[in-house]
């Protein structure tokens, strides 16, 4: 069974940092594009960052320069390093895995940036 499990969320002050982790199982990890999405209350789920199986990276404009996505194929892990956090980064962050018609989601991890 495919499973994506996020961890690393929590409560931080503005300007602080968090590193989110996503552990994948049940997939041939190296052929999947991996991404992070987030959803704040009242908002639609939005793309935060994606790293393709070929290592191509894209970020949402709102996080560019502050967040870094990476993957470790040997560990079947994808990470999101979040620096200089802002209150508007508050959301549930979801790990996503895609290949062709296949797409999987984790349960999400809450990130709250207090003021």
C-alpha positions in Angstrom: 0.0 0.0 0.0 1.2 3.5 -0.9 1.8 5.7 2.1 3.2 9.2 2.5 3.8 10.3 6.1 4.7 13.9 6.8 6.4 15.1 9.9 8.1 18.2 11.3 5.3 20.7 11.5 4.7 22.8 14.6 4.4 26.2 16.0 7.1 28.8 15.3 7.6 32.5 15.6 7.8 34.7 12.5 11.3 34.6 11.1 11.8 31.1 12.4 12.6 27.9 10.6 11.1 24.4 10.2 12.1 21.4 8.2 9.3 19.1 7.0 9.9 15.5 6.1 7.9 13.1 4.0 8.6 9.4 4.1 7.3 7.4 1.2 6.6 3.7 1.0 4.9 1.4 -1.5 6.2 3.2 -4.6 9.3 3.1 -6.8 10.3 6.4 -5.3 12.9 7.4 -7.8 10.5 7.6 -10.8 7.9 9.8 -8.9 7.8 13.6 -9.0 7.5 14.8 -5.4 6.0 18.0 -4.1 4.8 20.0 -1.2 1.4 21.6 -1.2 -0.3 23.7 1.5 -3.9 24.7 2.4 -4.8 27.5 4.7 -8.3 27.8 6.1 -10.7 29.2 3.5 -8.1 28.8 0.7 -7.6 26.2 -2.0 -4.7 23.9 -1.9 -1.7 25.4 -3.6 1.6 24.2 -4.8 4.6 25.2 -2.6 7.4 23.3 -4.3 8.0 20.4 -6.6 11.1 18.4 -7.4 10.8 16.0 -10.4 12.3 12.6 -10.7 14.9 14.3 -12.9 15.8 16.9 -10.2 14.0 19.9 -11.7 12.7 22.2 -9.0 10.0 24.8 -9.0 8.7 27.0 -6.2 5.7 29.2 -5.7 6.6 32.8 -5.9 5.5 33.3 -2.4 8.2 31.0 -1.0 11.0 31.5 -3.5 14.2 32.3 -1.7 13.0 31.1 1.6 12.1 27.4 1.1 14.2 24.6 -0.2 12.9 21.3 -1.4 15.1 18.3 -1.7 14.9 14.5 -2.0 16.9 11.5 -1.0 16.0 8.6 -3.3 18.0 6.1 -1.2 15.9 7.0 1.9 12.7 7.5 -0.1 12.4 10.9 1.6 11.5 14.4 0.5 12.2 17.5 2.6 11.1 21.1 2.7 13.4 23.4 4.6 11.4 26.5 5.5 13.3 29.6 6.6 12.2 33.2 7.4 8.7 32.0 8.1 5.8 34.4 7.9 2.3 34.2 9.4 0.9 33.8 5.9 2.8 30.5 5.7 0.4 29.1 8.2 -1.3 26.1 6.7 -1.5 22.3 6.6 1.3 21.1 4.4 0.8 18.0 2.3 3.3 15.7 0.7 2.4 14.7 -2.9 3.7 12.0 -5.2 3.0 11.8 -8.9 3.8 9.5 -11.8 1.7 9.4 -15.0 -1.9 8.8 -13.8 -0.9 7.9 -10.3 -1.1 10.5 -7.5 -0.8 10.1 -3.8 -1.2 12.4 -0.8 -0.1 12.3 2.8 -2.3 13.2 5.7 -0.7 16.6 6.2 1.2 18.3 8.9 0.2 21.6 10.5 2.5 24.6 10.4 1.6 27.6 12.4 3.6 30.8 12.4 2.6 32.9 15.3 2.7 36.7 15.6 
